[in-house]
Amino acid sequence: MVPAAGGLAWWTLALPVWLVACGLALVGLVAIFRRFERIAIAPASRPGTAAQLAAIGGTALSAAGMFAVAPIGLTGLLALRTEAVDGVPMTGFGALALIFAGVTLLVLSGARREKQLSA
C-alpha cells in the first residue's frame, strides 16, 4: 500500500525509496554512457576568448528564446499572438529569432574551435 502523497508516511517511507531508485537508475546510465563523454583535449587546444564568449552568448540567447516561447506556446506562434514575457512584449517569431541567433553563435563558436584545433 502506497502512503498518501505529502503525508508523514510518504515523506519517511516512499520518498527515500523513490530517491534511491532514481539514483540507482542514474548510476546505471552514467556507467553505460561515461565512455562516450570523455573527450581528450590537449592543453594547447583550449578555445580562445572569442569562442568562449560566443558560446556563452549563444547559450544565453537560446535560453532566453526558450523562456520566451514557453508562455506563447504553439497556438500563439500560429496565431501570431504577442505575449508579455516578464513585462516585455514578445511575439513568437521574436522568440524563435532569439533561439536561432543563439544556435548560430553556438555553431560559430564550435567552428572557431575546430579551426583552432586544425591549425
Secondary structure, 3 states (H helix, E strand, C coil): CCCCCCCHHHHHHHHHHHHHHHHHHHHHHHHHHHHHHCCCCCHHHCCCHHHHHHHHHHHHHHHHHHHHHHHHHHHHHHCCCEEEECCEEEEHHHHHHHHHHHHHHHHHHHHHHHHHHHC
